[in-house]
Amino acid sequence: MGRPTSTRRGRAATVAVTVVCLAYAPIAMTELWPYASPGAPAIGEWLLGRSVSPEFVAEAVRDRIGPYGRSLLPLIVHSVLGGLLMLLGPVQLLSAVRRRVRLHRITGTVFAVTVYVSMAGAALYLVRTPPQQAFSGAAFWIVLATILVGTVGSVTFGVLAAVRGFPDLHQRWMLLCYGFLMTAPLLRLEWGFLPWLYPGLGILDINRVAIMHLGTLVAFGALLASRALDRRATVPGLTGTWCPLPVQVAAHLAGAAGLAWITVAFLDEGTAGRRLLVAYLVPYAVTYAVIAVRAARAGARGAAWAREEWRLHLVALCLAPAFSAVTVPVLERAMDLDRPTALLAGAGIGGGMLAYAAVTAVSLRVLYARELLKRGRAFDGPPTRSAQAAATAGTAPEGRRA
């Protein structure tokens, strides 16, 4: 592992993420004060009232009073600790890039504990609130629950990877975890931006537009960061591919069928459906194009590992619409939802869930390659010093790296 392969772009991305996190931290920490004490200052409401309109803010507050009132204390814990996570994230990223090992481990422990406690507060809210009565409705509740599970799962796998001495896998899971956490500030940015694009649209409809792509975009950002920090041309023990041409063709056919079904389903919903379809298709197309181009370029320069990781994520992205299409009738029956709500929820969770599956596949791919290498060493006898060095490349604890 190492520093970003493109210094200029890496620095720009790091600065952008840091600015967003630092700006959002005080907003998150004060967001729920007015619900506990009417009239208390809230930075986010003040900014939103001036960037959009006081009426937009009033609608947001009015629609959240009921759902939040039943679980106010857990939500305050969730929001205050969420602000702390926004501060810890840049510290973790910079300490990892700069190889400040002790600082990274200490703040990493604090980060993981804070994630668990913060997500416990969010879980209490979701458990106490029936989906239909949640802020922005059942689809938003389902997306929040999915993000919560993805956040807890990714930080858990990240901790396990660090304990087992797999820093490359640790890095991928923690970046995915932070990507899921970034859905909160990015949603607030869309609260400020989308009303300018869709004048007169209320916060409930803004949320529906946002969940069409937030999961896909944050996971895509985590993938870009992972690849920028991983400069290895190959992984010891990596042979062949888990994404041969037949697998890629099948994934593209399934994805095309899923996209066609989703397109028809949204078009049947009229103007609102067309708006949601655009919010889904445009980010999806951009993400697909970037991943496909990166995979092709990696293959052209002979970077077998980069090509394999890009391909695994490309297959997962292709399968996301098919997964969403299959999920819609399941949600209808399991949660007694109407078709538009189930469609909204299914499309909203597909990208994030399949990205999580892709990181799982990448992790298994790395572990499988190392297992093959281990068995090869056992068959060939005691390894030479050069073979030992190659076998441990990318697997030694961060503090022991050159």
Solvent accessible surface area in square Angstrom, and as a share of the most:
residue,aa,sasa,rsa
1,M,40,0.18
2,G,10,0.10
3,R,105,0.38
4,P,31,0.19
5,T,85,0.49
6,S,30,0.20
7,T,77,0.45
8,R,206,0.75
9,R,157,0.57
10,G,12,0.11
11,R,160,0.58
12,A,62,0.48
13,A,57,0.44
14,T,28,0.17
15,V,90,0.52
16,A,55,0.42
17,V,51,0.29
18,T,26,0.15
19,V,88,0.51
20,V,39,0.22
21,C,0,0.00
22,L,92,0.46
23,A,58,0.45
24,Y,16,0.06
25,A,2,0.01
26,P,54,0.34
27,I,24,0.12
28,A,3,0.02
29,M,53,0.24
30,T,15,0.09
31,E,14,0.06
32,L,9,0.04
33,W,108,0.38
34,P,19,0.12
35,Y,33,0.12
36,A,58,0.45
37,S,61,0.39
38,P,122,0.77
39,G,79,0.76
40,A,25,0.19
41,P,101,0.63
42,A,11,0.09
43,I,71,0.36
44,G,16,0.16
45,E,39,0.18
46,W,136,0.48
47,L,82,0.41
48,L,21,0.10
49,G,13,0.13
50,R,159,0.58
51,S,47,0.31
52,V,38,0.22
53,S,33,0.22
54,P,93,0.59
55,E,125,0.56
56,F,12,0.05
57,V,18,0.10
58,A,55,0.43
59,E,38,0.17
60,A,3,0.02
61,V,35,0.20
62,R,151,0.55
63,D,38,0.20
64,R,8,0.03
65,I,98,0.50
66,G,40,0.38
67,P,15,0.10
68,Y,24,0.09
69,G,52,0.50
70,R,110,0.40
71,S,1,0.01
72,L,38,0.19
73,L,129,0.64
74,P,14,0.09
75,L,12,0.06
76,I,41,0.21
77,V,56,0.32
78,H,50,0.22
79,S,13,0.09
80,V,53,0.30
81,L,39,0.19
82,G,16,0.16
83,G,0,0.00
84,L,59,0.29
85,L,1,0.00
86,M,4,0.02
87,L,67,0.33
88,L,20,0.10
89,G,6,0.06
90,P,8,0.05
91,V,56,0.32
92,Q,23,0.10
93,L,40,0.20
94,L,75,0.37
95,S,3,0.02
96,A,30,0.24
97,V,23,0.13
98,R,114,0.42
99,R,105,0.38
100,R,139,0.51
101,V,38,0.22
102,R,196,0.71
103,L,86,0.43
104,H,19,0.09
105,R,136,0.49
106,I,103,0.52
107,T,18,0.10
108,G,17,0.16
109,T,87,0.51
110,V,68,0.39
111,F,5,0.02
112,A,10,0.07
113,V,87,0.50
114,T,10,0.06
115,V,0,0.00
116,Y,85,0.32
117,V,69,0.40
118,S,0,0.00
119,M,15,0.07
120,A,53,0.41
121,G,5,0.04
122,A,13,0.10
123,A,32,0.25
124,L,81,0.40
125,Y,9,0.03
126,L,13,0.06
127,V,125,0.72
128,R,121,0.44
129,T,1,0.01
130,P,57,0.36
131,P,26,0.16
132,Q,106,0.47
133,Q,100,0.44
134,A,9,0.07
135,F,9,0.04
136,S,10,0.07
137,G,21,0.20
138,A,8,0.06
139,A,2,0.02
140,F,11,0.05
141,W,47,0.17
142,I,11,0.05
143,V,11,0.06
144,L,60,0.30
145,A,25,0.19
146,T,35,0.20
147,I,33,0.17
148,L,27,0.13
149,V,104,0.60
150,G,7,0.07
151,T,1,0.00
152,V,45,0.26
153,G,17,0.16
154,S,0,0.00
155,V,0,0.00
156,T,48,0.28
157,F,90,0.38
158,G,0,0.00
159,V,53,0.31
160,L,96,0.48
161,A,9,0.07
162,A,50,0.39
163,V,115,0.66
164,R,172,0.63
165,G,14,0.14
166,F,44,0.18
167,P,10,0.06
168,D,0,0.00
169,L,6,0.03
170,H,26,0.12
171,Q,31,0.14
172,R,7,0.03
173,W,9,0.03
174,M,30,0.13
175,L,32,0.16
176,L,2,0.01
177,C,0,0.00
178,Y,26,0.10
179,G,8,0.08
180,F,9,0.04
181,L,17,0.08
182,M,20,0.09
183,T,13,0.08
184,A,33,0.26
185,P,3,0.02
186,L,50,0.25
187,L,15,0.07
188,R,55,0.20
189,L,101,0.50
190,E,24,0.11
191,W,9,0.03
192,G,18,0.17
193,F,123,0.51
194,L,10,0.05
195,P,14,0.09
196,W,180,0.63
197,L,100,0.50
198,Y,54,0.21
199,P,114,0.71
200,G,85,0.82
201,L,25,0.13
202,G,18,0.17
203,I,0,0.00
204,L,53,0.26
205,D,46,0.24
206,I,0,0.00
207,N,0,0.00
208,R,75,0.27
209,V,3,0.01
210,A,0,0.00
211,I,6,0.03
212,M,5,0.02
213,H,16,0.07
214,L,11,0.06
215,G,9,0.09
216,T,19,0.11
217,L,65,0.32
218,V,9,0.05
219,A,7,0.05
220,F,27,0.11
221,G,35,0.34
222,A,11,0.08
223,L,7,0.04
224,L,56,0.28
225,A,33,0.25
226,S,4,0.03
227,R,19,0.07
228,A,31,0.24
229,L,10,0.05
230,D,2,0.01
231,R,143,0.52
232,R,34,0.12
233,A,62,0.48
234,T,71,0.41
235,V,2,0.01
236,P,29,0.18
237,G,19,0.19
238,L,26,0.13
239,T,91,0.53
240,G,69,0.67
241,T,49,0.29
242,W,99,0.35
243,C,2,0.01
244,P,53,0.34
245,L,125,0.62
246,P,97,0.61
247,V,61,0.35
248,Q,31,0.14
249,V,72,0.42
250,A,60,0.46
251,A,4,0.03
252,H,64,0.28
253,L,119,0.59
254,A,36,0.28
255,G,3,0.03
256,A,57,0.44
257,A,64,0.50
258,G,3,0.03
259,L,43,0.21
260,A,58,0.45
261,W,91,0.32
262,I,1,0.00
263,T,37,0.21
264,V,90,0.52
265,A,14,0.11
266,F,2,0.01
267,L,84,0.42
268,D,112,0.58
269,E,69,0.31
270,G,28,0.27
271,T,89,0.52
272,A,47,0.37
273,G,1,0.01
274,R,120,0.44
275,R,42,0.15
276,L,21,0.10
277,L,13,0.07
278,V,79,0.46
279,A,11,0.08
280,Y,12,0.05
281,L,57,0.28
282,V,86,0.50
283,P,20,0.13
284,Y,21,0.08
285,A,59,0.46
286,V,85,0.49
287,T,3,0.02
288,Y,69,0.26
289,A,49,0.38
290,V,45,0.26
291,I,6,0.03
292,A,29,0.22
293,V,68,0.39
294,R,74,0.27
295,A,8,0.06
296,A,70,0.54
297,R,150,0.55
298,A,0,0.00
299,G,26,0.25
300,A,93,0.72
301,R,162,0.59
302,G,57,0.55
303,A,9,0.07
304,A,36,0.28
305,W,0,0.00
306,A,1,0.01
307,R,80,0.29
308,E,4,0.02
309,E,2,0.01
310,W,7,0.03
311,R,59,0.21
312,L,16,0.08
313,H,16,0.07
314,L,14,0.07
315,V,18,0.11
316,A,9,0.07
317,L,14,0.07
318,C,4,0.03
319,L,62,0.31
320,A,2,0.02
321,P,0,0.00
322,A,21,0.16
323,F,69,0.29
324,S,1,0.00
325,A,16,0.13
326,V,101,0.58
327,T,16,0.10
328,V,0,0.00
329,P,42,0.27
330,V,85,0.49
331,L,19,0.10
332,E,33,0.15
333,R,188,0.69
334,A,80,0.62
335,M,52,0.23
336,D,127,0.66
337,L,18,0.09
338,D,84,0.43
339,R,103,0.37
340,P,62,0.39
341,T,31,0.18
342,A,0,0.00
343,L,2,0.01
344,L,11,0.06
345,A,0,0.00
346,G,0,0.00
347,A,3,0.02
348,G,7,0.07
349,I,13,0.07
350,G,0,0.00
351,G,10,0.10
352,G,8,0.07
353,M,78,0.35
354,L,23,0.11
355,A,15,0.11
356,Y,51,0.19
357,A,48,0.38
358,A,2,0.02
359,V,12,0.07
360,T,46,0.27
361,A,28,0.22
362,V,1,0.00
363,S,10,0.06
364,L,95,0.47
365,R,1,0.00
366,V,1,0.00
367,L,66,0.33
368,Y,103,0.39
369,A,0,0.00
370,R,28,0.10
371,E,62,0.28
372,L,61,0.30
373,L,48,0.24
374,K,112,0.48
375,R,157,0.57
376,G,31,0.30
377,R,78,0.28
378,A,86,0.67
379,F,180,0.75
380,D,116,0.60
381,G,25,0.24
382,P,132,0.83
383,P,49,0.31
384,T,89,0.52
385,R,212,0.77
386,S,84,0.54
387,A,41,0.32
388,Q,94,0.42
389,A,65,0.50
390,A,55,0.42
391,A,13,0.10
392,T,74,0.43
393,A,47,0.36
394,G,9,0.08
395,T,23,0.14
396,A,27,0.21
397,P,42,0.27
398,E,61,0.28
399,G,41,0.39
400,R,191,0.70
401,R,61,0.22
402,A,127,0.98
